[in-house]
């Protein structure tokens, strides 16, 4: 059976990373950690410089791309302004042609309907003329 002293020894303070002091406890926790991590940070310096170089190149690329995009946008605006009058004239001509075509179609439809009305009136007039002539003859015959 374990003694009480053995049980309590399990909870004794123990050392942590860093320089060891009396009874296994570090003397200076911050100084020891800085000294311990200094080689790691030194090893990371080239990586940090490379990351900064990548960021600088990316910023330069972004400025260059933005400048090219602005130049392209200005060129497109100038080109659009130069083509504006020609495009407007083309649209006006297209509308004029469309209006002329619609006018011609409307005129053709009107002529077709007028011909139908003439045919219908000619057919009805012939029948009416016969009725009028018969009515006049009947009146003339009665009056005479």
BELLIN-V274554 format. One line per field, one symbol per residue. phi: phi as a letter, one per 30 degrees, with the letter a starting at -180 (. if undefined). psi: psi as a letter, one per 30 degrees, with the letter a starting at -180 (. if undefined). A space follows every 50 residues. Layout:
phi->???
psi->???
//
This chain:
phi->.dddddddddcddbdcekddcdhicddbddddddddceddddddeddddd dddddddddddddddddddddddddddddddddedddddddddddddddd dddddddddddddddddddddddddedddddddddddddddddc
psi->kkleeeefffgkklllkakkakggkkejeeeeeeeefeeeeeffeeeeee eeeeeeeeeeeeeeeeeeeeeeeeeeeeeeeefeeeeeeeeeeeeeeeee eeeeeeeeeeeeeeeeeeeeeeeeeeeeeeeeeeeeeeeeeef.
//
